[in-house]
Amino acid sequence: MVAFEQLNMSDEASFKVEEEAPFKVMNTGIDALDRSLNGGLPERSVVYISADAFSMAEVFLYQFTQARKTYYITTDRRKEYVNQNIKNLNFNADAIIFIDVYQEYYFTPNGDMTDTIGNEYVDTNIIQYLEYNLNNIVAENSDDEFNLIIDNFTFFLNLHVNRGLIKKLINVLYECTKESNCITYLLGLKGSHSDNIENEILHASDVIFDISLEKNIDKISSKLIIPKVRGMVPNTEIIKFTISDGVEIDTSRDIA
């Protein structure tokens, strides 16, 4: 017969059960969306926003900046234009720090536009430029909460570089997010890159927003679904919204 010794819980060598730290969420800046998410998104989440190009999904990004200090990385327009669009919706841009990848990629130091599309050397350098800035952001914000927004991430997925460099960039983004008190939002445009590379970012992301716009006979409908939230039960509802002075979530319920 196998004998078992009784554990003395007062013994110094006894096992101790530590209380699990409370689950922390960070608000998005859109109140109705936060309520549907039971307060917000899990801290240190990488959020991939897969959006129809004509859905005005960038307005979600603009409103996310209202929650906390935000590093806003622009890839398809000058930072001045994005900043003006944000202010036109009466949002406060004082806590936004822009990193102008568009300017760095398409213009010379003298301000002349260059033809760099398809240049593997230039494409590799712009990835290194982003990674350099990401590492600096993490180093400068060891205790602060912040957002990191890339508008849009499709730019990087379409660069003419070895696929391993894109995978490395995704890993760097993920690690930087996990090492900081932040939420990272990556905007991806549907139908603008191969499914293979997009599947990698979908798999790596902690949260997925799927934004679509449906055209009916007499109106259009904008819809958001959130099929994936690591650490939480995902919201199974289709969230309807309109773009007005920001994102307005329809809180009504359809009756069948």
C-alpha positions as CSV (number, residue, x, y, z in Angstrom):
1,M,0.0,0.0,0.0
2,V,1.3,3.4,-0.9
3,A,1.5,5.8,2.1
4,F,0.8,9.5,1.7
5,E,2.2,12.0,4.1
6,Q,-0.3,14.7,5.3
7,L,0.8,18.2,4.3
8,N,1.2,20.6,7.2
9,M,-0.1,23.9,5.9
10,S,1.6,25.8,8.7
11,D,5.0,24.4,7.5
12,E,7.3,26.9,5.8
13,A,7.7,24.5,2.9
14,S,3.9,24.2,2.3
15,F,2.4,25.3,-0.9
16,K,0.8,28.7,-1.2
17,V,-1.9,29.7,-3.5
18,E,-1.5,33.3,-4.7
19,E,-4.6,35.3,-5.7
20,E,-4.9,35.8,-9.4
21,A,-4.5,39.4,-10.5
22,P,-7.7,41.0,-11.6
23,F,-8.4,41.0,-15.3
24,K,-7.7,44.5,-16.6
25,V,-9.3,46.1,-19.6
26,M,-8.6,49.5,-21.3
27,N,-11.5,51.6,-22.7
28,T,-11.5,52.3,-26.4
29,G,-12.9,55.8,-26.3
30,I,-16.2,54.8,-27.8
31,D,-18.6,54.4,-24.8
32,A,-21.3,52.3,-26.4
33,L,-18.6,50.0,-27.8
34,D,-17.0,49.6,-24.4
35,R,-20.4,48.7,-22.8
36,S,-20.8,45.9,-25.4
37,L,-17.3,44.7,-24.4
38,N,-17.9,44.8,-20.7
39,G,-15.7,47.8,-20.1
40,G,-13.2,47.7,-23.0
41,L,-10.5,45.6,-24.5
42,P,-7.9,43.5,-22.6
43,E,-4.8,45.5,-21.9
44,R,-1.8,44.8,-24.2
45,S,-4.0,43.6,-27.0
46,V,-3.1,43.7,-30.7
47,V,-6.3,44.6,-32.5
48,Y,-6.5,44.0,-36.3
49,I,-9.3,45.9,-38.0
50,S,-10.3,44.3,-41.3
51,A,-12.4,46.9,-43.1
52,D,-14.0,47.6,-46.4
53,A,-12.1,50.5,-48.0
54,F,-15.3,52.6,-48.3
55,S,-16.5,52.1,-44.8
56,M,-14.7,55.1,-43.2
57,A,-13.1,52.7,-40.7
58,E,-10.4,55.3,-40.0
59,V,-13.0,57.2,-37.9
60,F,-12.8,54.4,-35.4
61,L,-9.0,55.1,-35.2
62,Y,-9.6,58.8,-34.7
63,Q,-12.0,58.2,-31.8
64,F,-9.6,55.6,-30.2
65,T,-7.1,58.5,-29.8
66,Q,-9.5,60.2,-27.3
67,A,-8.9,57.5,-24.7
68,R,-5.2,58.2,-24.0
69,K,-1.9,59.3,-25.4
70,T,-1.6,57.9,-28.9
71,Y,1.3,57.2,-31.3
72,Y,-0.4,57.5,-34.7
73,I,1.6,56.0,-37.6
74,T,0.4,57.2,-41.0
75,T,1.3,55.3,-44.2
76,D,-1.0,56.7,-47.0
77,R,-1.3,60.4,-46.2
78,R,0.8,63.2,-44.7
79,K,0.3,63.5,-41.0
80,E,-1.0,67.1,-41.4
81,Y,-4.0,65.8,-43.4
82,V,-4.8,63.1,-40.9
83,N,-4.5,65.6,-38.1
84,Q,-6.9,68.0,-39.8
85,N,-9.4,65.2,-40.5
86,I,-9.4,64.3,-36.7
87,K,-10.0,68.0,-35.8
88,N,-12.7,68.3,-38.4
89,L,-14.7,65.7,-36.3
90,N,-14.2,67.9,-33.2
91,F,-11.8,65.5,-31.6
92,N,-8.9,66.7,-29.5
93,A,-5.5,66.0,-31.2
94,D,-3.3,67.3,-28.4
95,A,-2.3,63.9,-27.1
96,I,-1.5,62.5,-30.5
97,I,2.1,61.9,-31.6
98,F,2.4,61.3,-35.3
99,I,5.0,59.2,-37.0
100,D,4.9,60.0,-40.7
101,V,5.9,56.8,-42.6
102,Y,4.2,58.2,-45.7
103,Q,6.6,61.2,-45.7
104,E,9.6,59.0,-45.0
105,Y,8.8,56.5,-47.8
106,Y,7.6,58.7,-50.6
107,F,9.6,61.9,-50.2
108,T,13.3,62.9,-50.3
109,P,14.8,65.0,-47.5
110,N,14.3,68.0,-49.8
111,G,10.6,67.4,-50.1
112,D,10.5,65.9,-53.6
113,M,8.2,63.0,-54.3
114,T,10.1,59.9,-55.4
115,D,9.1,56.7,-57.3
116,T,9.9,54.1,-54.7
117,I,7.2,51.5,-55.2
118,G,8.6,48.1,-55.7
119,N,12.1,49.0,-54.6
120,E,13.1,46.1,-52.3
121,Y,16.0,48.1,-50.7
122,V,13.7,51.1,-49.8
123,D,10.9,48.7,-48.6
124,T,13.3,47.0,-46.3
125,N,14.5,50.3,-44.9
126,I,11.0,51.5,-44.1
127,I,10.4,48.3,-42.1
128,Q,13.6,49.0,-40.2
129,Y,12.4,52.6,-39.7
130,L,9.2,51.5,-38.1
131,E,10.9,48.9,-35.9
132,Y,13.3,51.6,-34.7
133,N,10.4,53.9,-33.7
134,L,8.6,51.0,-32.0
135,N,11.6,50.2,-29.8
136,N,11.9,53.9,-28.9
137,I,8.2,54.2,-28.0
138,V,8.4,51.2,-25.7
139,A,11.6,52.6,-24.0
140,E,10.0,56.0,-23.5
141,N,6.7,54.7,-22.0
142,S,7.7,52.0,-19.5
143,D,5.0,53.2,-17.0
144,D,2.5,55.1,-19.2
145,E,-0.6,53.9,-20.9
146,F,-0.9,54.6,-24.6
147,N,-2.3,53.6,-27.9
148,L,-0.3,52.6,-31.0
149,I,-2.2,53.0,-34.3
150,I,-1.0,52.1,-37.8
151,D,-3.2,53.7,-40.5
152,N,-2.9,51.5,-42.5
153,F,-1.1,48.2,-42.0
154,T,-2.0,47.1,-45.6
155,F,0.9,49.3,-46.7
156,F,3.4,47.0,-44.9
157,L,1.7,43.8,-46.0
158,N,2.2,44.9,-49.7
159,L,5.9,45.8,-49.5
160,H,8.2,44.0,-51.9
161,V,10.3,42.2,-49.3
162,N,11.0,38.7,-48.2
163,R,8.0,37.4,-46.4
164,G,10.1,36.7,-43.4
165,L,10.6,40.4,-42.8
166,I,6.8,40.9,-42.6
167,K,6.5,38.1,-40.2
168,K,9.3,39.6,-38.1
169,L,7.5,43.0,-38.1
170,I,4.3,41.3,-36.9
171,N,6.4,39.7,-34.1
172,V,8.0,43.0,-33.2
173,L,4.6,44.7,-33.0
174,Y,3.3,41.9,-30.8
175,E,6.3,41.8,-28.4
176,C,6.3,45.6,-28.1
177,T,2.6,45.6,-27.3
178,K,3.0,42.9,-24.6
179,E,5.9,44.8,-23.0
180,S,3.9,48.0,-22.7
181,N,0.7,49.3,-21.1
182,C,-0.9,49.8,-24.5
183,I,-3.4,48.7,-27.1
184,T,-2.2,48.4,-30.7
185,Y,-4.7,49.0,-33.6
186,L,-3.8,47.9,-37.1
187,L,-6.1,48.9,-39.9
188,G,-6.2,46.4,-42.8
189,L,-8.1,47.0,-46.0
190,K,-10.1,44.0,-47.3
191,G,-9.1,42.7,-50.8
192,S,-5.8,44.7,-50.8
193,H,-3.4,41.9,-50.1
194,S,-3.0,38.1,-50.3
195,D,-5.0,35.9,-47.9
196,N,-1.9,34.0,-46.9
197,I,-0.2,37.0,-45.4
198,E,-3.4,38.4,-43.9
199,N,-4.1,35.1,-42.2
200,E,-0.8,35.4,-40.3
201,I,-1.8,38.7,-38.8
202,L,-5.3,37.5,-38.1
203,H,-3.9,34.5,-36.2
204,A,-1.4,36.6,-34.3
205,S,-3.8,39.3,-33.3
206,D,-5.5,39.2,-29.9
207,V,-8.7,41.0,-31.1
208,I,-10.3,41.2,-34.6
209,F,-12.7,43.8,-35.7
210,D,-14.5,43.1,-39.0
211,I,-16.1,46.2,-40.5
212,S,-18.3,46.0,-43.5
213,L,-20.7,48.2,-45.5
214,E,-23.7,46.7,-47.1
215,K,-25.6,48.4,-50.0
216,N,-29.3,47.9,-50.0
217,I,-31.9,49.2,-52.4
218,D,-32.5,52.5,-50.6
219,K,-29.7,52.7,-48.0
220,I,-26.4,51.5,-46.9
221,S,-25.7,49.8,-43.6
222,S,-22.4,49.8,-41.7
223,K,-21.7,46.8,-39.5
224,L,-19.0,45.7,-37.0
225,I,-18.5,42.2,-35.7
226,I,-15.9,41.2,-33.2
227,P,-15.3,37.4,-33.7
228,K,-12.1,37.1,-31.6
229,V,-11.0,38.5,-28.3
230,R,-8.3,36.6,-26.4
231,G,-9.0,36.5,-22.7
232,M,-12.7,37.3,-23.1
233,V,-15.8,35.7,-24.5
234,P,-16.2,37.4,-27.9
235,N,-19.3,39.4,-28.7
236,T,-21.5,37.4,-31.0
237,E,-23.8,40.3,-31.9
238,I,-23.6,42.3,-35.1
239,I,-23.1,45.9,-34.1
240,K,-24.6,48.5,-36.4
241,F,-23.1,51.9,-36.5
242,T,-23.1,55.2,-38.4
243,I,-20.5,57.8,-39.0
244,S,-21.5,61.3,-37.9
245,D,-19.5,63.3,-35.4
246,G,-17.4,60.2,-34.8
247,V,-18.7,56.6,-34.5
248,E,-22.3,56.3,-33.3
249,I,-23.2,52.8,-32.2
250,D,-26.8,51.7,-32.8
251,T,-27.9,50.4,-29.4
252,S,-31.4,49.3,-30.6
253,R,-32.2,45.6,-31.2
254,D,-33.8,44.3,-34.3
255,I,-37.1,42.4,-33.7
256,A,-37.5,39.3,-35.9
